[in-house]
Amino acid sequence: MSDIKNLTIKEWNVDDRPREKMLAKGISALSDAELLAILISTGTRSQSALDLARAVLQSAGNNLNLLGKFTVADLLKTNGIGKAKAVTIMAALELGRRRQGIDREQVEIKSSSDAFSVMHPLIGDLPHEEFWVLFLNTGNRLIDKACVGRGGINSTSVDVRIIMKMAVEKLATSILLVHNHPSGSLTPSAEDKRLTQKVIEAGKLLDIRVLDHVVITDKQFFSFADQAML
């Protein structure tokens, strides 16, 4: 790459401009920094969009999985990244998560690993807890999934009545509970266990079976069913 330190993007060689390079050579030809530079769009007086992209990646240890856990506040720590750029980056990361989730919809949930495959792209790398429910039909095929609670790093508030109401509305015959542990711990908390039992008891009244409760981290999962805890 030519010396572009003191040039604006428009003054770079065509092959060095991320947008033009993508159009000419395909998106796979771009580095992580170049892809991020397209999102950032503009630089500052002293830094190009590519410089900012490299700085953002460096703040995440050049690890895209770690970048996926960043909040807006984390992104704002990089000089030159304002709220608009931070929100754009966050939106792109979320779209990536949702696309992976859609690719796994309409599947048959036969095991805890199936639930992990569906939900890990959506919540595995989040910096906060989210509690989701998978709604299944009589063939254990996924009807729908929904987030029923968001919280902080260590806990999430969940209303059992909302879970049951949604299950009835979706004509689900069984459900599967899933939530993430941003701390990386696979050990379910005492509250996780209490909540699981509350949902099970509520489900019995409506003939809706709770198949499992899966706790997800960024790499692994814990299954209540696999550990005979249901």
C-alpha positions as CSV (number, residue, x, y, z in Angstrom):
1,M,0.0,0.0,0.0
2,S,1.3,3.5,-0.9
3,D,2.1,6.1,1.7
4,I,-1.3,7.5,2.6
5,K,-0.6,8.9,6.0
6,N,-1.3,12.5,5.1
7,L,-3.8,11.9,2.3
8,T,-7.6,11.9,2.5
9,I,-9.4,8.7,1.3
10,K,-10.3,10.4,-2.0
11,E,-6.6,11.0,-2.7
12,W,-5.5,7.4,-2.1
13,N,-4.8,5.1,-5.0
14,V,-8.0,3.4,-6.1
15,D,-6.7,0.0,-4.9
16,D,-6.2,1.5,-1.4
17,R,-9.8,2.9,-1.0
18,P,-12.0,0.4,0.8
19,R,-15.2,1.1,-1.1
20,E,-13.5,1.0,-4.5
21,K,-11.4,-2.0,-3.6
22,M,-14.6,-3.9,-2.6
23,L,-16.3,-3.0,-5.9
24,A,-13.3,-4.0,-8.0
25,K,-12.1,-7.1,-6.1
26,G,-15.1,-8.3,-4.0
27,I,-15.8,-7.9,-0.3
28,S,-13.7,-10.9,0.6
29,A,-10.6,-9.0,-0.5
30,L,-11.0,-6.4,2.3
31,S,-9.3,-6.7,5.6
32,D,-11.3,-6.4,8.9
33,A,-9.9,-2.8,9.2
34,E,-11.1,-1.9,5.7
35,L,-14.6,-3.3,6.3
36,L,-14.8,-1.3,9.6
37,A,-13.5,1.8,7.8
38,I,-16.4,1.6,5.4
39,L,-18.8,1.7,8.4
40,I,-16.9,4.6,10.0
41,S,-17.0,6.4,6.7
42,T,-15.0,9.6,7.6
43,G,-12.0,10.3,9.6
44,T,-10.7,13.3,11.6
45,R,-8.2,16.0,10.7
46,S,-5.3,13.8,11.9
47,Q,-6.7,10.3,11.2
48,S,-8.3,8.6,8.2
49,A,-11.3,6.3,8.6
50,L,-8.9,3.4,8.2
51,D,-6.7,4.7,11.0
52,L,-9.8,4.9,13.2
53,A,-10.8,1.4,12.2
54,R,-7.4,0.1,13.1
55,A,-7.6,1.8,16.5
56,V,-11.0,0.3,17.2
57,L,-9.8,-3.1,16.4
58,Q,-6.6,-2.6,18.4
59,S,-8.8,-1.7,21.4
60,A,-10.5,-5.1,21.0
61,G,-7.1,-6.9,20.8
62,N,-7.8,-7.3,17.0
63,N,-10.4,-9.9,18.0
64,L,-13.7,-9.7,16.3
65,N,-15.4,-11.8,18.9
66,L,-14.3,-9.4,21.6
67,L,-15.4,-6.4,19.4
68,G,-18.8,-8.0,19.3
69,K,-19.1,-7.6,23.1
70,F,-18.3,-3.9,23.0
71,T,-20.9,-1.4,24.1
72,V,-21.3,2.1,22.7
73,A,-19.4,3.3,25.7
74,D,-16.5,1.0,24.9
75,L,-16.3,2.3,21.3
76,L,-16.4,5.9,22.4
77,K,-13.1,5.3,24.3
78,T,-11.3,5.4,20.9
79,N,-10.4,9.0,20.0
80,G,-12.3,10.1,16.9
81,I,-15.2,7.7,17.4
82,G,-18.3,9.7,18.2
83,K,-21.8,8.4,19.0
84,A,-22.9,8.3,15.4
85,K,-19.9,6.1,14.4
86,A,-20.3,3.9,17.5
87,V,-24.0,3.4,16.8
88,T,-23.3,2.5,13.2
89,I,-20.7,-0.1,14.3
90,M,-23.1,-1.6,16.9
91,A,-25.9,-1.8,14.3
92,A,-23.7,-3.8,11.9
93,L,-22.6,-6.2,14.6
94,E,-26.3,-6.7,15.6
95,L,-27.3,-7.4,12.0
96,G,-24.6,-10.0,11.9
97,R,-26.0,-11.7,15.0
98,R,-29.5,-11.7,13.6
99,R,-28.5,-13.1,10.2
100,Q,-26.9,-16.0,11.9
101,G,-30.0,-16.6,14.0
102,I,-32.3,-16.5,11.0
103,D,-30.1,-19.1,9.2
104,R,-30.9,-21.4,12.1
105,E,-34.6,-20.9,12.3
106,Q,-37.2,-23.5,11.4
107,V,-35.0,-26.2,12.7
108,E,-36.0,-29.1,14.9
109,I,-34.6,-28.8,18.4
110,K,-33.5,-32.3,19.4
111,S,-30.9,-31.5,22.0
112,S,-29.2,-28.8,24.1
113,S,-26.6,-28.4,21.4
114,D,-29.3,-27.6,18.9
115,A,-30.5,-24.8,21.2
116,F,-27.0,-23.6,21.6
117,S,-26.5,-23.5,17.8
118,V,-29.7,-21.4,17.4
119,M,-29.0,-18.9,20.3
120,H,-25.2,-18.6,20.6
121,P,-25.0,-16.2,17.6
122,L,-27.6,-13.9,19.2
123,I,-26.5,-13.8,22.8
124,G,-23.2,-15.6,23.2
125,D,-21.1,-12.5,23.0
126,L,-23.4,-9.9,24.6
127,P,-22.0,-7.8,27.5
128,H,-25.3,-8.1,29.4
129,E,-27.7,-10.9,30.3
130,E,-30.7,-11.7,28.1
131,F,-33.3,-14.3,28.8
132,W,-34.9,-16.0,25.7
133,V,-37.6,-18.6,25.2
134,L,-37.8,-21.0,22.2
135,F,-41.4,-22.0,21.4
136,L,-41.8,-25.4,19.9
137,N,-44.6,-27.4,18.3
138,T,-45.4,-31.1,18.8
139,G,-42.6,-32.1,16.5
140,N,-40.1,-30.0,18.5
141,R,-39.8,-27.7,15.5
142,L,-39.0,-24.1,16.3
143,I,-42.2,-21.9,15.9
144,D,-40.6,-18.7,17.2
145,K,-38.2,-17.3,19.8
146,A,-38.4,-14.2,21.9
147,C,-36.4,-12.2,24.4
148,V,-38.4,-12.0,27.6
149,G,-35.9,-10.2,29.8
150,R,-32.8,-8.1,29.7
151,G,-30.6,-7.2,32.6
152,G,-27.1,-6.4,33.8
153,I,-23.9,-8.4,34.0
154,N,-25.2,-10.9,36.6
155,S,-29.0,-11.0,36.6
156,T,-32.1,-10.6,34.6
157,S,-35.7,-10.0,35.7
158,V,-38.2,-12.4,34.0
159,D,-42.0,-12.6,34.4
160,V,-43.2,-16.2,34.2
161,R,-46.7,-15.0,33.3
162,I,-45.4,-13.3,30.1
163,I,-43.7,-16.6,29.1
164,M,-46.9,-18.6,29.5
165,K,-49.0,-16.0,27.7
166,M,-46.7,-16.0,24.7
167,A,-46.5,-19.8,24.7
168,V,-50.3,-20.0,24.6
169,E,-50.6,-17.3,21.9
170,K,-48.1,-19.1,19.7
171,L,-49.8,-22.5,20.3
172,A,-46.6,-24.0,21.6
173,T,-46.7,-27.4,23.1
174,S,-43.3,-27.1,24.7
175,I,-40.7,-24.4,25.4
176,L,-37.0,-24.2,26.0
177,L,-35.4,-21.5,28.2
178,V,-32.1,-20.0,27.3
179,H,-30.0,-17.2,28.8
180,N,-26.4,-16.1,28.7
181,H,-23.8,-15.5,31.3
182,P,-21.5,-12.6,30.2
183,S,-19.2,-13.5,33.1
184,G,-18.2,-16.7,31.3
185,S,-19.4,-18.9,34.2
186,L,-21.4,-22.0,33.2
187,T,-22.7,-22.5,36.8
188,P,-26.4,-21.7,37.1
189,S,-27.2,-19.4,39.9
190,A,-29.7,-20.2,42.7
191,E,-32.1,-17.7,41.0
192,D,-31.7,-19.6,37.7
193,K,-32.8,-22.8,39.4
194,R,-35.7,-21.1,41.2
195,L,-36.9,-19.5,38.0
196,T,-36.7,-22.8,36.1
197,Q,-38.9,-24.5,38.6
198,K,-41.4,-21.7,38.6
199,V,-41.7,-22.0,34.8
200,I,-42.0,-25.8,35.0
201,E,-44.9,-25.5,37.5
202,A,-46.7,-22.9,35.5
203,G,-46.3,-25.0,32.4
204,K,-47.9,-28.0,34.0
205,L,-51.1,-26.0,34.6
206,L,-51.3,-25.3,30.8
207,D,-49.9,-28.6,29.6
208,I,-46.8,-26.8,28.2
209,R,-43.6,-28.8,28.8
210,V,-40.3,-27.2,29.7
211,L,-37.7,-29.2,27.7
212,D,-34.6,-27.6,29.0
213,H,-32.9,-24.5,30.4
214,V,-29.6,-23.8,28.6
215,V,-27.0,-21.3,30.0
216,I,-24.7,-19.9,27.3
217,T,-21.3,-18.3,27.5
218,D,-19.2,-17.1,24.6
219,K,-17.8,-20.6,23.9
220,Q,-19.8,-23.2,25.9
221,F,-23.1,-24.0,27.4
222,F,-24.7,-25.7,30.4
223,S,-27.9,-27.8,30.1
224,F,-30.3,-28.4,32.9
225,A,-31.8,-31.4,31.0
226,D,-28.4,-32.9,30.4
227,Q,-27.6,-32.7,34.1
228,A,-30.9,-34.2,35.1
229,M,-31.9,-30.9,36.9
230,L,-35.5,-30.6,35.5
